[in-house]
Amino acid sequence: MNAQGRLLSRYLADLPQGRLEWIGVRPERKAPMVVVEQCQALEGMGLQGDRRLRGRAGSGRQVSLISREFMRSIAAHLGRDSVDPALLRRNLVVSGINLNALRYQYFQIGEAIFQANALCQPCSRMEQALGDGAVVAMLGYGGLCLRVLRGGRVAVGDALVPLPESALPSSLS
């Protein structure tokens, strides 16, 4: 874990649990998202059915995560009531947790353990999907890129539970 992650981890006990609200996978580049109620997270790779599985093993962008709260901010900046999560092309949507506090941290959703790392920046395709101003509206609200440290089933309704590094199985720390 880097220095910023160690600093944030001091306050991890104050971070409430979140809830997994939505799961989507992208079978091919530029293909429509496929919404699922559950899926398998595969260690070191990503989500079953997602095109990222064909990427480089160990990549820092195996899974993407955004919060409902961030989505509300994006919608407000665009003058909309809401934004369809499939248009944002993120894999997981959670609620009830400050995603910025999860950066560089470990957490569990369902049976899987993840580590958040880089910010998931918006790409120019967001302008096509959401209209002019979408990239600017998403700056700071694009979510996080995740690595799958331990695979397992994740399902809509599962809790997102922050994990201190000391709580990780010895094989992961």
C-alpha positions in Angstrom: 0.0 0.0 0.0 1.3 3.5 -0.8 1.7 6.4 1.6 -1.7 7.9 0.8 -3.3 4.5 1.3 -1.6 4.1 4.7 -2.8 7.5 5.8 -6.4 6.9 4.7 -6.3 3.4 6.3 -6.0 5.0 9.8 -9.6 6.2 9.4 -11.0 3.0 7.8 -12.9 2.1 11.0 -15.0 5.2 10.6 -16.1 4.2 7.1 -19.6 2.6 7.0 -20.4 -0.4 4.9 -21.9 0.2 1.5 -24.2 -1.9 -0.6 -23.8 -3.3 -4.1 -26.7 -1.9 -6.2 -26.0 -2.9 -9.8 -23.6 -5.1 -11.8 -22.8 -4.8 -15.5 -20.3 -6.5 -17.8 -19.1 -5.5 -21.2 -18.7 -8.6 -23.4 -16.9 -6.7 -26.1 -15.3 -3.3 -26.6 -18.1 -0.8 -27.4 -20.8 -3.5 -26.9 -23.8 -2.7 -24.8 -23.5 -3.5 -21.1 -25.1 -6.7 -20.0 -26.8 -6.3 -16.6 -26.6 -9.2 -14.2 -27.8 -9.9 -10.7 -24.7 -11.8 -9.8 -21.3 -12.9 -11.2 -18.0 -14.4 -10.4 -15.0 -12.1 -9.7 -11.9 -14.0 -10.9 -8.7 -13.4 -9.0 -6.2 -11.2 -10.8 -8.5 -10.9 -13.9 -11.9 -9.3 -13.4 -15.6 -10.2 -13.7 -16.8 -13.3 -15.6 -18.4 -12.2 -18.9 -16.4 -8.9 -19.0 -14.0 -8.1 -21.8 -11.3 -7.2 -19.3 -10.8 -11.0 -18.7 -8.9 -11.0 -22.0 -6.6 -8.3 -20.8 -3.3 -8.5 -19.0 -3.4 -10.6 -15.9 -2.7 -8.4 -12.8 -3.9 -5.2 -14.5 -4.9 -2.4 -12.1 -8.1 -1.9 -14.0 -9.8 -5.3 -13.8 -13.1 -4.0 -12.5 -14.6 -0.5 -12.4 -16.7 0.9 -9.5 -18.9 4.0 -9.1 -21.4 5.1 -6.5 -25.0 6.1 -6.7 -24.0 9.3 -5.0 -21.4 10.1 -7.7 -24.0 9.3 -10.3 -26.4 11.8 -8.8 -23.7 14.4 -9.0 -23.0 13.6 -12.6 -26.7 13.8 -13.4 -27.0 17.2 -11.6 -24.1 18.6 -13.5 -25.7 17.5 -16.8 -29.1 18.9 -15.7 -30.7 15.5 -15.6 -32.8 13.7 -13.0 -30.6 10.5 -13.3 -28.1 8.7 -15.4 -28.4 5.0 -16.5 -25.4 3.1 -15.0 -25.0 1.2 -18.3 -24.2 4.5 -20.1 -21.3 5.1 -17.7 -19.8 1.6 -18.5 -18.7 0.9 -15.0 -19.0 -2.7 -13.7 -20.3 -2.1 -10.2 -22.5 0.5 -8.6 -22.5 0.8 -4.9 -24.3 3.2 -2.4 -23.8 4.4 1.1 -20.1 4.8 1.1 -17.6 7.6 0.2 -15.6 6.1 -2.7 -12.8 8.6 -2.3 -12.1 7.1 1.1 -11.7 3.7 -0.5 -8.8 4.6 -2.8 -5.9 2.3 -2.2 -7.9 0.4 0.4 -9.1 -3.2 0.6 -12.7 -4.3 0.8 -15.0 -7.3 0.4 -18.2 -7.6 -1.7 -19.8 -10.9 -1.4 -17.1 -13.6 -1.4 -14.6 -11.5 -3.4 -11.8 -9.2 -2.0 -10.8 -6.1 -4.0 -8.2 -3.4 -3.8 -9.1 0.1 -5.1 -6.3 1.9 -6.9 -6.5 4.5 -9.7 -9.3 6.9 -10.3 -11.5 5.8 -13.2 -11.3 8.8 -15.4 -14.1 9.6 -18.0 -13.2 9.0 -21.6 -14.4 10.9 -24.7 -17.0 8.2 -25.3 -19.0 9.7 -22.4 -19.7 12.7 -24.6 -21.4 10.4 -27.1 -23.3 8.5 -24.4 -24.4 11.4 -22.3 -24.0 14.5 -24.5 -21.9 17.6 -24.5 -20.3 18.4 -21.2 -20.3 14.8 -19.9 -16.5 14.5 -19.5 -16.5 17.7 -17.4 -19.5 16.6 -15.4 -17.7 13.3 -14.6 -14.4 14.8 -13.5 -13.8 13.7 -9.9 -16.9 11.4 -10.1 -15.8 8.7 -12.5 -15.3 6.1 -9.7 -12.4 3.8 -9.0 -10.5 1.0 -10.8 -10.1 -2.2 -8.8 -8.0 -5.3 -8.7 -9.5 -8.6 -7.7 -7.3 -10.0 -4.9 -9.6 -13.0 -4.1 -12.2 -14.3 -6.4 -15.7 -15.3 -5.5 -19.4 -14.6 -6.1 -20.7 -11.1 -5.9 -24.4 -10.3 -6.1 -26.7 -7.3 -6.0 -27.6 -6.6 -2.4 -24.2 -7.7 -1.0 -22.5 -5.4 1.5 -19.3 -3.6 0.6 -17.2 -4.1 3.8 -14.0 -2.1 4.2 -11.1 -4.3 5.4 -8.0 -3.1 7.2 -4.8 -4.6 5.8 -4.4 -6.6 9.1 -7.8 -8.4 8.4 -6.6 -9.7 5.0 -5.9 -13.4 4.7 -2.2 -14.0 5.0 -2.0 -15.1 1.4 -3.1 -11.5 0.3 -1.1 -9.3 2.6 
